[in-house]
Amino acid sequence: MRPSLDIIIVNWNAGGGLGACLCSIRAAHRDSLELKRVVVVDNASSDGSAENLHFADLSLSLLKNTDNRGFAAGCNQGARDSSADYLLFLNPDVRVLADSLQAPIQLMEQSRNSEVGICGIQLLDEEGNVSQSCSRFPTAASLLSQMLGLDRLFPNQFKGHFLGQWDHLKAKQVDQVMGAFFLVRHALFESLGGFDERFFVYFEDLDFSYRARQAGWQSYHLATAQAYHKGGGCSEQAKAKRLYYSLSSRILYSFKHFGGVAASAALLGTIVMEPFSRLALAVSHKSFEEMQETMRAYLMLWRSVPSLLKTHSQSVKHTGPSPQPVQFGGD
């Protein structure tokens, strides 16, 4: 029997990207697998990108939310009730190529790769250049170097989050593959309870990969299959909120996976030290817009610190759901 696959795409104002993504899925080779469903979860888009999606040869399901539930929650929503062997979480700004679907599943079906629970493929930008799509698990020390900009000033001494000094031209085991193309064994996804919905967007794939590693699974980068990835995606439309969610998710990740002292240091570094290094970077770029967006992001972050700490506290005590996050679309 052929292995089966469900594809989940979380959409928010992706414009024509979503339609192009679905068209590319139609054209991809699927002889060695059964594509059971393509599920589009639309997080209250206002640009019409989720309208008139008619693809007769795709088993397409459209789930429309009345508000923006976030990426992690949208992925979990799309994966619910799946009976497929594999789940592919795909960004709407990705266009798959001929072997993008078959090749990673064929790799994971091999008995020697039975411990590979997550697989990503080589991602190309619009010019065909190989993107940095794999990263390492952060530590409190590596986060501190990023906050101070040391990974950019002295890349040989201070390693950044992404594997920037590796050309991504060879297949190998990595800590994390980018969530833009995130192929997961369904059994693993179920055993971990899906993505942690406290991460509205960003770090949910990192958190999942880390929990998978703790459970004995591997993440693998397959360099012999490619897909185009625009980068930035839906979040490109809201730069200040993109930075805000990245920083707030980093704080949540730190409190979830670091000890109390290290997590507190990460919090203080993020809200006290890093604003100055980011503003200095904006000044060096001579970008007044970047300075404005940075300050807007930090104003949101400073206001949200009590709710972030409350979210962590509720998780530890198991007393109920986390607070409603700031919505990603609009002001």
Phi, psi and omega in degrees: 000142179284141175296148184252155186220137166246137177250129180244125180238119176264122187244136169215104176051050182275001179062223179283355181298321182296313179299320178295323178297314180295321177298321180292326177296318178301323186275346183290150177292134181223020185298325185264008178217163176251111176276103186281313183212149164242117184250120175258120176256112182262121182269064174060048177294148179244005185257005180077009184294337181260013179263152174055045177267091183241109178228099189299329184264011173241137174279085190260128174244135179243120177249119183254122176265147181277347174218169182279106184275351182096167186286312183298313180296321178297318178298314179298321178298316181291329182277346183299139178071011177290143175242011183282159178286328183230149175239128175248115176267118191233130175287148180290347178265017177257138172241115182282156178251188190306311185258013185298326182269314186290313190301311181293327178291319177301320177297314184288339179282344179290136185300328181290345179251028184294343180265359175280111182261337183226136180223137172237165180239173181291126181256133181248145174278181185296339178269001180087009178278145179287127182270158172281105186240001180242147183220171178254156176293132182284155170240169178300322181292319180292324177295321179298318180295325177291319180301323181272356181076015183290331179292335178273325181283321184228069186297335180284333181264328184237115184279134177279183181292313180279155178281070189289335181269004177252135188280356178063022182267352179239152177279137176193165175287139180224171176289313184212140169255150185298142181291355178296327174222100192229095182266126187228141170295133182300319181299321177294315180302317180293319184294331179268358180074023178074197179283149177282114187285357172293336175274102183298314172200146184078140177073351178292324177287323177295314178300316179297316181297321180293317178295324177296317178298318178299330180274003175098011181261159179249153169252140188226136175259119179259115186269353183268001174233144185229162170210153175274135179226118183295320181088144183084310175058215182298327185291347180299338183280350184220077191296317180296317180288331175299313179294318179302312182292325177296315181291316181293322178293325176298319179296315178299318179298317181298315180289335180282322190244347177258166172290168185301318181293314181295320180294320178295322177294320178296321178298309182296319179297321182292317187268344184249309186275314190297327178306323182290320180292324179289321177294322177297322178295318179297321178297318180295332177278353183055043184242104177293325178298317179297322177296317179297313181296323178296315180293321177299319180297317182287329174297318176296319182294313181300319179294332187267355183305314179302320180290327177295316178294325178292321177301315179296316181298318179296323180295317181295320184273350182055046183261359180146184184289157179283160180299156177292124181285165173300136181288143186283328182264131176084177181259000000 
